Amino acid sequence: MKIDSYKVLKRLRRNLLLPYVLLVMVTIAMDGVLYFSADRLNNFSKESSTYLFNRVANIELQSLSRLNREYSFWYETIDKLAVNFDPVWVVSNLQVYLRDKFNISRVFVVKPDLSVLLSIDGDQLEQELADYKFSPGMQSLFGKAIQADANNPQPATGMVLIDGQPYLAAVSTLIPDVVVKGLDANKSYGILVFAKSLASLLPGWSEDFQFGSMSLLSDWSEPPKGYAHIEIKSPIDQIIGIISLRPELPGDEFISDAIPWVSLFALLALALSLYFVIRVNLYSRAAKQTITDLHKSENEFRLSQQKLQNVIDGAHLGYWDWDYLTGEHQVNDRWLEIIGLERSEIHNHISDWIDRIHPEDSEHLMNTIELNVMLESNYSCDFRIKHKDGHWVWVESSGSVVEFEEGKPRRLSGTYQDISERKEFEAWLEEQAAHDHLTGLYNRAEMDRHFRKELDRSSRYQHGLSIFMIDIDHFKKVNDDYGHQMGDTVLKAIAGVLTSEVRQIDTVARFGGEEFVLILPETPEQKARDMAERLRAEVAATIISDGVAEISVTVSIGIATFPDDGTDPETLLSRADAALYEAKHQGRNRVQHARDMAAGTSEPASDSETA
């Protein structure tokens, strides 16, 4: 049969155009996915480094704040500084001890009129510096410390300039926690400032937390390419320094590994397209030969697709191709490896994938894909998929529509990346942000979140709820007599006793210093009293050892119960704190309920008991 060469040529041109366009689209899509994934990896690494640096700085400020508060309320500090100045005590307790034990290089004692009574700078000690000028950021901390709640003052903290250099500083007013030697517990005797040089902390942070090439820039110039910069701001939002660090850039390494393969594929695609043009010209001479060559070209196209698959495999990404109309679903070996399957265990159908998606993620993922198909755009979504052995794997899926039929989407393709380690790291960061690093208990912020949640539930269902404020008696004396290591051991031991004695629905938190908080849902007043007495007795019976000495301690406990003692978190905490103060006042090692006190006769207890 004679073949019309012109018609065959038109048909061949039309058929050859589709593979060429498909090659271009796949190349562009692959390049986009590669660079998008690399950029996401680099940005995540920089964001993680910045977040971790800020968390480390905040933890350092919290530690400095606790130490500053202990000294500010210690009656001996006020006596030796503001009343009966003792230079020997100052050198021993403020200059040498703080420098050697806590790396505190700057200490200021400021009079109520804000003139400097005492300045310690390393080995230098100066008195009565009437003309010393503090930076605006430090002056802001002074204002916050002075305006703090007199019943429960908290040190003001932040990063400030001292003599032109950035420091981490904690500032609080000097108010004695007990009335001795004629000191007035309601009077401020000045301001106490503890400061650590940021430059001296950076080498240790860089080593402990693996910050690469961390340094404090000497000017405000833009950091070199590949470096992250962190602005150091004072409490008044003034930039006082720039930290430069070089995080790992996994995206750059990923791109450098993929570029040779991408370049090879691009050259192959170009060569193949040129080959098609030449062959089309030859087809005009013989239709039969044209058809034969077309089959050959189709075979070569399939080979190019396999090469594309090899490139993606080399980049260690899972690859999938989904026929949107038939449900056929093709994947590479890396896709199977991520979920632990063999190729013989799948049916090359979309159900291989959909049936394994976590129930909590399925609806969001399918909505995202449907929206992508409707808008003909790229998508990226994180979700969990079930591994063969039963555990859930976090993956990041990116994809797009790559083929249309009669104007409607026909095929989608994209990549998978296992991001389980990244998700675990994010979860670890959240865990660290919610817990006290010494005791492992919830910190104050997380306690507040749990308290409000339980209080809302108790209010909604009209159930009782009790809160305990617990303070270790004479804790300052433990530190003075046995050292801070024993003090830390005591805190961890008390945390262990509290945790072992409460129910699963209860919340145990470290409130600050030597204070703990227990939140007890479904616990009316009498049940709370019994529980508190049991805890008090259990603590008193516990022998605590740091390997050198063995001691026992007691605790005082203040109780408030919802709704009789208050209906909001602030009121209940205040009432429990007032009850704790009364227990201290009555001789310590006691349990006191807020309802047992006469109205208006108690004041909140100090966070730093030293007597």
C-alpha positions as CSV (number, residue, x, y, z in Angstrom):
1,M,0.0,0.0,0.0
2,K,1.3,3.4,-1.0
3,I,1.8,5.8,1.9
4,D,1.1,9.6,1.7
5,S,4.5,11.0,2.9
6,Y,3.1,14.4,3.7
7,K,0.4,13.0,6.0
8,V,2.9,10.7,7.6
9,L,5.3,13.7,8.1
10,K,2.6,15.8,9.8
11,R,1.7,12.9,12.0
12,L,5.4,12.3,12.9
13,R,6.0,16.0,13.6
14,R,3.0,16.0,15.9
15,N,4.1,12.8,17.7
16,L,7.7,13.8,18.0
17,L,6.8,17.2,19.5
18,L,5.3,15.6,22.6
19,P,8.4,13.7,23.7
20,Y,10.5,16.8,23.2
21,V,8.2,19.0,25.2
22,L,8.0,16.2,27.8
23,L,11.8,16.1,28.1
24,V,12.0,19.9,28.5
25,M,9.2,19.8,31.2
26,V,10.8,16.9,33.1
27,T,14.2,18.7,32.9
28,I,12.8,21.9,34.2
29,A,10.7,20.1,36.9
30,M,13.7,18.1,38.0
31,D,15.9,21.2,38.2
32,G,13.3,23.1,40.1
33,V,12.8,20.2,42.5
34,L,16.6,19.8,43.0
35,Y,17.2,23.6,43.7
36,F,14.0,23.9,45.7
37,S,15.0,21.0,47.9
38,A,18.6,22.3,48.3
39,D,17.3,25.8,49.2
40,R,14.9,24.3,51.8
41,L,17.8,22.2,53.3
42,N,20.1,25.3,53.5
43,N,17.4,27.5,55.0
44,F,16.4,24.9,57.5
45,S,20.0,24.5,58.6
46,K,20.4,28.3,59.0
47,E,17.0,28.6,60.9
48,S,17.9,25.7,63.2
49,S,21.3,27.2,64.0
50,T,19.7,30.6,64.7
51,Y,17.0,29.1,66.8
52,L,19.4,27.0,68.8
53,F,21.7,30.0,69.4
54,N,18.8,32.0,70.8
55,R,17.7,29.1,73.0
56,V,21.2,28.8,74.4
57,A,21.4,32.5,75.1
58,N,18.0,32.5,76.8
59,I,19.0,29.5,79.0
60,E,22.2,31.3,79.9
61,L,20.1,34.4,80.8
62,Q,17.7,32.3,82.9
63,S,20.6,30.8,84.8
64,L,22.2,34.2,85.4
65,S,18.8,35.5,86.6
66,R,18.4,32.8,89.2
67,L,21.9,33.4,90.6
68,N,21.3,37.2,90.6
69,R,18.0,36.7,92.5
70,E,19.6,34.5,95.1
71,Y,22.2,37.1,95.9
72,S,19.8,40.1,95.7
73,F,17.5,38.6,98.4
74,W,20.3,37.2,100.6
75,Y,20.4,39.4,103.7
76,E,24.1,38.9,104.0
77,T,24.7,40.5,100.6
78,I,22.8,43.6,101.5
79,D,24.5,43.9,104.9
80,K,28.0,43.5,103.5
81,L,27.4,45.9,100.6
82,A,24.9,48.6,101.5
83,V,25.0,48.7,105.3
84,N,28.3,47.4,106.7
85,F,30.6,47.4,103.7
86,D,33.1,44.4,104.0
87,P,35.8,44.4,101.3
88,V,37.0,41.0,102.2
89,W,33.5,39.5,101.8
90,V,33.2,41.4,98.5
91,V,36.4,39.9,97.1
92,S,35.6,36.4,98.3
93,N,31.9,36.2,97.4
94,L,31.4,38.6,94.5
95,Q,34.8,38.9,92.7
96,V,36.6,35.5,93.1
97,Y,33.7,33.1,93.6
98,L,31.4,34.4,90.8
99,R,34.3,34.7,88.4
100,D,35.7,31.2,89.0
101,K,32.5,29.3,89.5
102,F,30.1,31.1,87.1
103,N,32.4,33.0,84.7
104,I,30.8,36.3,85.7
105,S,33.3,39.0,84.8
106,R,31.3,42.2,85.6
107,V,29.5,43.0,88.8
108,F,27.9,46.4,89.7
109,V,26.3,47.5,92.9
110,V,24.2,50.6,92.2
111,K,22.8,53.0,94.8
112,P,19.2,53.9,94.8
113,D,20.1,57.2,93.2
114,L,21.7,55.1,90.3
115,S,25.3,56.1,91.1
116,V,27.8,53.3,91.2
117,L,28.7,52.1,94.7
118,L,31.0,49.2,93.5
119,S,32.3,48.0,90.2
120,I,34.1,44.7,89.6
121,D,35.8,44.1,86.3
122,G,37.8,40.9,86.4
123,D,40.6,41.5,88.9
124,Q,39.8,45.2,89.2
125,L,37.6,46.5,92.0
126,E,36.5,50.2,92.2
127,Q,34.2,52.1,94.6
128,E,32.1,55.2,94.4
129,L,32.1,55.9,90.6
130,A,29.8,58.8,90.5
131,D,30.4,59.7,86.8
132,Y,30.1,56.1,85.4
133,K,27.6,56.1,82.4
134,F,25.5,53.1,81.7
135,S,24.3,52.2,78.2
136,P,20.6,52.9,77.3
137,G,19.9,49.2,77.3
138,M,21.3,48.8,80.9
139,Q,19.3,51.8,82.0
140,S,16.2,50.0,80.6
141,L,17.0,47.0,82.7
142,F,17.3,49.2,85.8
143,G,13.8,50.6,85.1
144,K,12.3,47.1,84.8
145,A,14.0,45.9,88.0
146,I,12.8,48.9,90.0
147,Q,9.2,48.5,88.7
148,A,9.1,44.7,89.4
149,D,6.4,43.4,91.8
150,A,7.6,44.0,95.3
151,N,5.9,40.8,96.5
152,N,7.6,38.6,94.0
153,P,10.3,40.6,92.2
154,Q,12.0,39.0,89.2
155,P,15.4,40.1,87.8
156,A,15.4,42.0,84.5
157,T,17.6,40.3,81.9
158,G,18.9,41.0,78.5
159,M,21.9,41.7,76.3
160,V,23.5,45.2,76.8
161,L,26.6,47.1,76.1
162,I,29.1,47.6,79.0
163,D,32.1,49.7,78.1
164,G,31.2,49.3,74.4
165,Q,31.1,45.4,74.5
166,P,28.0,43.2,74.5
167,Y,27.3,41.3,77.7
168,L,24.5,39.1,79.1
169,A,23.2,40.9,82.1
170,A,20.8,40.2,85.0
171,V,19.6,43.1,87.2
172,S,17.5,43.1,90.4
173,T,16.9,45.3,93.4
174,L,18.6,44.5,96.7
175,I,15.7,43.6,99.1
176,P,16.3,41.3,102.1
177,D,14.3,38.1,102.3
178,V,14.3,38.1,106.1
179,V,14.3,40.8,108.8
180,V,17.7,40.6,110.6
181,K,20.3,43.0,111.9
182,G,17.9,46.0,111.5
183,L,17.4,45.5,107.7
184,D,14.0,46.6,106.4
185,A,12.4,43.9,104.3
186,N,10.3,46.5,102.5
187,K,13.1,48.7,101.5
188,S,15.3,48.6,98.4
189,Y,19.0,49.0,99.2
190,G,20.1,49.5,95.6
191,I,20.5,47.4,92.5
192,L,22.8,44.4,91.9
193,V,24.1,43.7,88.4
194,F,25.7,40.4,87.2
195,A,27.1,40.3,83.6
196,K,28.9,37.7,81.4
197,S,30.9,38.8,78.4
198,L,29.3,37.5,75.2
199,A,32.7,37.2,73.5
200,S,33.9,34.9,76.3
201,L,30.9,32.6,76.0
202,L,31.0,32.1,72.2
203,P,34.0,29.6,72.1
204,G,32.3,27.3,74.6
205,W,29.0,27.5,72.8
206,S,30.6,26.9,69.5
207,E,32.3,23.7,70.8
208,D,29.3,22.4,72.9
209,F,26.6,23.0,70.3
210,Q,28.8,22.6,67.1
211,F,28.2,26.1,65.8
212,G,30.7,26.4,62.9
213,S,33.1,29.4,62.8
214,M,31.1,31.4,65.4
215,S,32.5,34.9,66.0
216,L,31.4,38.4,67.1
217,L,31.9,40.8,64.2
218,S,33.9,43.9,64.8
219,D,31.8,46.0,62.5
220,W,28.3,46.0,60.9
221,S,29.4,44.6,57.5
222,E,27.4,41.9,55.8
223,P,28.7,38.4,56.7
224,P,30.3,36.4,53.9
225,K,28.2,34.2,51.7
226,G,27.2,31.0,53.3
227,Y,27.3,32.5,56.8
228,A,24.3,33.2,59.0
229,H,24.2,36.4,61.0
230,I,22.3,36.9,64.2
231,E,21.5,40.4,65.4
232,I,22.2,41.0,69.1
233,K,19.6,43.4,70.4
234,S,19.4,45.3,73.7
235,P,16.1,45.5,75.7
236,I,15.3,48.7,73.8
237,D,15.6,46.9,70.5
238,Q,18.9,48.5,69.6
239,I,21.3,46.4,67.6
240,I,24.5,46.1,69.7
241,G,26.4,43.4,67.9
242,I,26.3,40.8,65.1
243,I,27.1,37.2,65.6
244,S,28.4,35.4,62.5
245,L,28.4,31.6,62.2
246,R,28.7,29.1,59.4
247,P,26.0,26.4,59.6
248,E,26.3,23.2,57.6
249,L,24.8,23.7,54.1
250,P,23.5,20.2,53.1
251,G,21.7,21.8,50.1
252,D,25.0,22.9,48.5
253,E,26.4,19.4,48.9
254,F,23.3,18.0,47.4
255,I,23.4,20.3,44.4
256,S,27.2,19.7,43.8
257,D,26.5,15.9,43.7
258,A,23.5,16.3,41.4
259,I,24.9,18.9,38.9
260,P,27.0,16.3,36.8
261,W,24.0,14.1,36.4
262,V,21.7,17.1,35.6
263,S,24.2,18.4,33.0
264,L,24.5,15.0,31.4
265,F,20.8,14.7,31.1
266,A,20.5,18.2,29.6
267,L,23.1,17.3,27.0
268,L,21.4,14.1,26.2
269,A,18.0,15.9,25.9
270,L,19.6,18.5,23.5
271,A,21.3,15.8,21.4
272,L,18.1,13.8,21.2
273,S,16.1,16.9,20.1
274,L,18.6,17.7,17.4
275,Y,18.5,14.1,16.3
276,F,14.7,14.3,16.0
277,V,15.0,17.4,13.7
278,I,17.4,15.6,11.4
279,R,15.3,12.5,11.3
280,V,12.1,14.5,10.4
281,N,13.9,15.9,7.3
282,L,14.8,12.4,6.3
283,Y,11.3,11.1,6.8
284,S,10.0,13.4,4.0
285,R,11.9,11.1,1.5
286,A,10.4,7.9,2.6
287,A,7.3,7.5,4.7
288,K,7.9,3.9,5.4
289,Q,11.4,4.5,6.7
290,T,10.0,7.4,8.7
291,I,7.6,5.1,10.5
292,T,10.5,2.7,11.2
293,D,12.7,5.4,12.5
294,L,9.8,6.7,14.7
295,H,9.7,3.3,16.5
296,K,13.4,3.6,17.0
297,S,13.0,7.1,18.4
298,E,10.3,5.9,20.8
299,N,12.7,3.3,22.1
300,E,15.4,5.9,22.6
301,F,12.9,8.0,24.5
302,R,12.1,5.2,26.9
303,L,15.9,4.9,27.4
304,S,16.1,8.6,28.2
305,Q,13.4,8.2,30.8
306,Q,15.3,5.4,32.4
307,K,18.4,7.6,32.5
308,L,16.3,10.3,34.2
309,Q,15.3,7.7,36.7
310,N,19.0,6.9,37.3
311,V,19.8,10.6,37.9
312,I,17.0,10.8,40.5
313,D,18.2,7.6,42.2
314,G,21.7,9.1,42.3
315,A,20.3,12.1,44.2
316,H,18.9,9.7,46.8
317,L,15.3,10.8,46.3
318,G,12.3,8.7,46.0
319,Y,10.5,9.2,42.7
320,W,6.9,8.6,41.7
321,D,4.8,8.8,38.6
322,W,1.0,8.7,38.8
323,D,-1.4,8.3,36.0
324,Y,-4.2,10.4,37.3
325,L,-6.9,8.7,35.2
326,T,-6.1,5.0,35.5
327,G,-4.5,5.1,39.0
328,E,-1.3,3.5,37.8
329,H,1.6,4.4,40.1
330,Q,5.2,3.8,39.3
331,V,8.0,4.3,41.8
332,N,11.8,3.9,42.0
333,D,13.8,1.8,44.4
334,R,14.5,4.6,46.8
335,W,10.7,5.1,47.2
336,L,10.4,1.4,48.2
337,E,13.5,1.7,50.5
338,I,11.9,4.6,52.4
339,I,9.0,2.4,53.5
340,G,10.8,-1.0,53.6
341,L,9.0,-2.7,50.7
342,E,10.2,-5.0,47.9
343,R,9.0,-4.4,44.4
344,S,7.1,-7.7,44.4
345,E,5.0,-6.5,47.3
346,I,3.4,-3.6,45.4
347,H,0.7,-3.6,42.7
348,N,1.8,-0.4,40.8
349,H,-1.4,1.3,41.8
350,I,-2.0,4.5,43.7
351,S,-3.5,2.4,46.5
352,D,0.0,1.2,47.3
353,W,0.6,4.8,48.5
354,I,-2.8,6.1,49.7
355,D,-3.5,3.1,52.0
356,R,-0.2,3.7,53.9
357,I,-0.7,7.4,54.7
358,H,-1.3,8.3,58.3
359,P,-5.0,8.9,59.0
360,E,-4.3,12.3,60.5
361,D,-2.5,13.4,57.4
362,S,-4.5,11.8,54.6
363,E,-7.2,14.5,54.2
364,H,-4.8,17.4,54.1
365,L,-2.5,15.7,51.6
366,M,-5.2,14.7,49.2
367,N,-6.7,18.3,49.4
368,T,-3.3,19.7,48.6
369,I,-2.8,17.4,45.6
370,E,-6.3,18.2,44.3
371,L,-5.7,21.9,44.6
372,N,-2.4,21.5,42.8
373,V,-4.1,19.6,39.9
374,M,-6.8,22.3,39.7
375,L,-4.3,25.2,39.6
376,E,-1.8,23.2,37.6
377,S,1.0,24.2,40.0
378,N,3.7,22.6,42.0
379,Y,3.0,21.4,45.6
380,S,5.1,20.4,48.6
381,C,3.7,18.6,51.7
382,D,5.0,16.9,54.8
383,F,3.2,13.8,56.0
384,R,3.6,10.4,57.7
385,I,3.6,7.1,55.8
386,K,3.6,3.6,57.3
387,H,6.8,1.5,57.1
388,K,6.6,-2.2,56.5
389,D,7.6,-2.9,60.1
390,G,4.8,-0.7,61.4
391,H,6.5,2.5,62.4
392,W,5.7,5.9,60.8
393,V,8.2,7.6,58.5
394,W,8.0,11.4,58.0
395,V,8.5,12.3,54.3
396,E,8.4,15.5,52.3
397,S,6.6,15.0,48.9
398,S,7.0,17.5,46.1
399,G,5.2,17.1,42.8
400,S,3.4,18.7,39.8
401,V,1.3,17.9,36.8
402,V,3.6,16.8,33.9
403,E,1.1,15.7,31.2
404,F,-2.3,16.7,30.0
405,E,-4.8,15.0,27.8
406,E,-7.4,17.1,26.0
407,G,-6.7,19.9,28.4
408,K,-7.1,17.8,31.5
409,P,-4.3,16.6,33.9
410,R,-3.2,13.1,33.0
411,R,0.0,12.4,34.8
412,L,1.6,13.7,38.0
413,S,5.2,13.1,39.1
414,G,7.4,14.1,41.9
415,T,9.9,13.1,44.6
416,Y,10.0,11.8,48.2
417,Q,12.5,12.7,50.8
418,D,12.9,11.0,54.2
419,I,12.8,13.9,56.8
420,S,12.3,11.8,59.9
421,E,15.6,13.0,61.4
422,R,14.6,16.6,60.8
423,K,11.2,16.0,62.5
424,E,12.9,14.3,65.4
425,F,15.2,17.3,65.8
426,E,12.2,19.7,65.8
427,A,10.5,17.6,68.4
428,W,13.7,17.6,70.5
429,L,13.8,21.4,70.4
430,E,10.2,21.6,71.5
431,E,10.9,19.2,74.3
432,Q,13.9,21.3,75.5
433,A,11.9,24.4,75.4
434,A,9.2,22.9,77.7
435,H,11.4,21.3,80.4
436,D,13.8,22.4,83.1
437,H,17.2,21.2,82.2
438,L,18.3,20.2,85.7
439,T,15.3,18.2,87.0
440,G,13.6,17.2,83.7
441,L,10.3,18.6,85.0
442,Y,8.1,21.1,83.1
443,N,9.4,24.6,83.3
444,R,7.3,27.6,84.4
445,A,6.0,28.4,80.9
446,E,4.9,24.9,80.2
447,M,3.3,24.7,83.7
448,D,1.3,27.8,83.0
449,R,0.0,26.3,79.8
450,H,-1.0,23.1,81.5
451,F,-2.6,25.0,84.4
452,R,-4.8,27.1,82.2
453,K,-5.9,24.0,80.2
454,E,-6.8,22.0,83.4
455,L,-8.5,25.1,84.9
456,D,-10.7,25.5,81.8
457,R,-11.6,21.8,81.9
458,S,-12.4,22.0,85.7
459,S,-14.5,25.1,85.1
460,R,-16.4,23.5,82.2
461,Y,-17.3,20.3,84.1
462,Q,-17.5,21.9,87.6
463,H,-14.8,19.6,89.1
464,G,-12.4,20.5,91.9
465,L,-8.8,21.3,91.2
466,S,-6.0,22.0,93.7
467,I,-2.5,23.6,93.2
468,F,0.5,23.1,95.5
469,M,3.3,25.7,95.9
470,I,6.2,23.7,97.4
471,D,9.4,25.3,98.7
472,I,12.5,23.5,100.1
473,D,13.2,24.8,103.6
474,H,16.7,26.3,104.3
475,F,17.9,25.6,100.8
476,K,20.4,28.5,100.8
477,K,22.0,26.9,103.9
478,V,22.3,23.6,102.0
479,N,24.2,25.4,99.2
480,D,26.4,27.3,101.7
481,D,27.2,24.3,103.9
482,Y,27.6,21.6,101.2
483,G,28.0,23.4,97.9
484,H,25.9,23.9,94.8
485,Q,26.5,20.3,93.7
486,M,24.6,19.1,96.7
487,G,22.0,21.8,96.0
488,D,21.5,20.4,92.5
489,T,21.3,16.8,93.9
490,V,18.6,18.0,96.4
491,L,16.5,19.6,93.6
492,K,16.6,16.4,91.5
493,A,15.8,14.2,94.5
494,I,12.8,16.3,95.4
495,A,11.7,16.2,91.8
496,G,11.9,12.4,91.9
497,V,9.8,12.2,95.1
498,L,7.1,14.4,93.7
499,T,7.0,12.6,90.3
500,S,6.8,9.2,92.0
501,E,3.9,10.2,94.3
502,V,1.5,11.9,91.9
503,R,-1.0,10.5,89.4
504,Q,-0.6,10.3,85.6
505,I,-3.1,13.2,85.2
506,D,-1.2,15.5,87.6
507,T,1.4,18.0,86.5
508,V,4.7,18.5,88.3
509,A,6.8,21.6,87.4
510,R,9.8,23.5,88.7
511,F,8.6,27.0,89.3
512,G,12.0,28.6,89.9
513,G,14.9,28.3,92.3
514,E,13.9,25.8,95.0
515,E,10.2,26.1,94.3
516,F,8.0,23.5,92.7
517,V,4.3,23.5,91.6
518,L,1.8,20.6,91.5
519,I,-1.4,20.8,89.6
520,L,-3.9,18.2,90.8
521,P,-7.1,17.9,88.6
522,E,-10.2,16.2,90.2
523,T,-8.8,17.0,93.6
524,P,-11.0,18.7,96.2
525,E,-9.8,20.4,99.4
526,Q,-9.6,17.4,101.8
527,K,-8.0,15.1,99.3
528,A,-5.4,17.8,98.5
529,R,-4.6,18.2,102.2
530,D,-4.0,14.4,102.6
531,M,-1.9,14.4,99.5
532,A,0.2,17.3,100.7
533,E,0.8,15.7,104.1
534,R,1.9,12.5,102.4
535,L,4.4,14.4,100.2
536,R,5.7,16.4,103.1
537,A,6.4,13.2,105.1
538,E,7.9,11.4,102.1
539,V,10.4,14.2,101.5
540,A,11.4,14.4,105.1
541,A,12.0,10.7,105.2
542,T,14.2,10.8,102.1
543,I,18.0,10.6,102.6
544,I,19.8,12.5,99.9
545,S,23.5,11.8,99.0
546,D,25.8,13.5,96.5
547,G,28.5,10.9,97.0
548,V,30.3,12.9,99.7
549,A,27.6,13.7,102.3
550,E,24.1,12.5,103.2
551,I,21.4,14.9,104.3
552,S,17.7,15.2,104.6
553,V,15.6,18.3,103.9
554,T,12.0,19.3,104.6
555,V,9.5,21.3,102.5
556,S,6.7,23.7,103.2
557,I,3.6,23.4,101.1
558,G,0.9,26.0,100.3
559,I,-2.4,24.9,98.9
560,A,-5.2,26.6,97.0
561,T,-8.3,24.9,95.6
562,F,-10.6,25.9,92.7
563,P,-13.2,27.4,92.9
564,D,-13.3,28.3,96.6
565,D,-9.9,30.1,96.5
566,G,-10.1,31.6,93.1
567,T,-11.3,31.0,89.5
568,D,-8.3,32.2,87.5
569,P,-4.6,31.1,87.4
570,E,-3.2,34.3,88.8
571,T,-5.5,34.3,91.9
572,L,-5.0,30.6,92.7
573,L,-1.2,30.9,92.4
574,S,-1.2,34.0,94.6
575,R,-3.4,32.3,97.2
576,A,-1.2,29.1,97.2
577,D,1.9,31.3,97.5
578,A,0.4,33.2,100.4
579,A,-0.4,29.9,102.1
580,L,3.2,28.8,101.5
581,Y,4.4,32.0,103.1
582,E,2.2,31.3,106.1
583,A,3.6,27.7,106.4
584,K,7.1,29.2,106.4
585,H,6.1,31.8,109.0
586,Q,4.6,29.0,111.2
587,G,8.0,27.2,111.4
588,R,8.4,25.4,108.1
589,N,8.0,21.6,107.4
590,R,4.2,22.3,107.3
591,V,1.2,22.2,105.0
592,Q,-1.0,25.3,104.9
593,H,-4.3,25.7,103.0
594,A,-5.3,29.1,101.8
595,R,-8.7,28.7,103.5
596,D,-7.1,28.3,106.9
597,M,-5.6,31.8,106.8
598,A,-7.3,35.0,108.0
599,A,-7.9,37.3,105.0
600,G,-5.2,39.8,104.4
601,T,-2.7,38.5,106.9
602,S,-0.2,36.7,104.6
603,E,2.2,37.8,101.9
604,P,3.8,35.7,99.1
605,A,6.8,33.7,100.0
606,S,10.3,34.5,98.5
607,D,11.5,32.4,95.7
608,S,15.0,32.1,97.3
609,E,14.7,30.9,100.9
610,T,18.1,31.4,102.5
611,A,17.4,31.3,106.3
